Amino acid sequence: IPGDTHYAVVVGYDEQYIYLVDSLAENANASDTQYNRVLTTGDFEDVWENGTLLPDNIYIIVKTAK
């Protein structure tokens, strides 16, 4: 996306957490090799429902594990 400098990619989830790779180091709150940011599912739902922190250009792709 031209001119856009921030990306947060959901790379996994379970009953309690959403796991992301966030391009902004200041958002990192985890140090795993597969992800660098973790949100509780409740926090993710709050952000989704009230629109805070969500940019105008959101792309969602869902792929099931094999």
C-alpha positions in Angstrom: 0.0 0.0 0.0 1.8 3.2 -1.1 2.5 5.6 1.7 1.4 3.3 4.4 4.0 2.4 7.0 2.2 0.3 9.6 1.1 -3.2 9.3 -0.3 -5.6 11.9 -0.8 -9.2 10.7 -2.8 -11.7 12.7 -0.8 -14.9 12.6 -2.7 -17.0 15.0 -5.4 -17.1 17.7 -6.8 -19.3 20.4 -9.5 -19.1 23.0 -7.7 -16.4 25.0 -5.4 -14.5 22.6 -4.9 -13.0 19.2 -1.2 -13.2 18.0 0.1 -10.5 15.7 3.2 -9.5 13.8 3.2 -5.7 14.2 5.6 -3.5 12.1 5.9 -0.9 14.9 8.4 -1.9 17.5 6.7 0.3 20.1 3.6 -1.9 19.9 5.5 -5.1 20.6 4.7 -6.8 23.9 6.0 -10.3 23.2 9.3 -11.8 22.0 8.3 -15.0 20.2 9.9 -16.0 16.9 6.4 -16.2 15.3 4.8 -13.0 16.6 5.7 -9.8 18.5 2.3 -8.7 19.8 -0.5 -10.4 21.8 -4.0 -9.1 22.4 -6.6 -10.8 24.6 -9.6 -11.8 22.5 -11.6 -9.4 24.7 -9.3 -6.5 23.8 -9.4 -7.4 20.1 -13.3 -7.5 20.2 -13.4 -4.1 21.9 -11.1 -2.6 19.3 -13.1 -4.2 16.5 -16.5 -3.1 17.9 -15.7 0.6 18.7 -13.3 1.2 15.8 -10.4 2.5 17.8 -7.0 1.8 16.4 -8.5 0.6 13.1 -7.3 2.4 9.9 -9.5 3.2 7.0 -7.9 0.4 4.9 -8.4 -3.0 6.5 -7.7 -6.2 4.6 -8.7 -9.5 6.2 -7.7 -12.9 4.8 -8.6 -16.1 6.7 -6.7 -19.3 6.0 -7.3 -22.5 7.8 -4.4 -24.6 9.0 -3.8 -27.9 7.2 
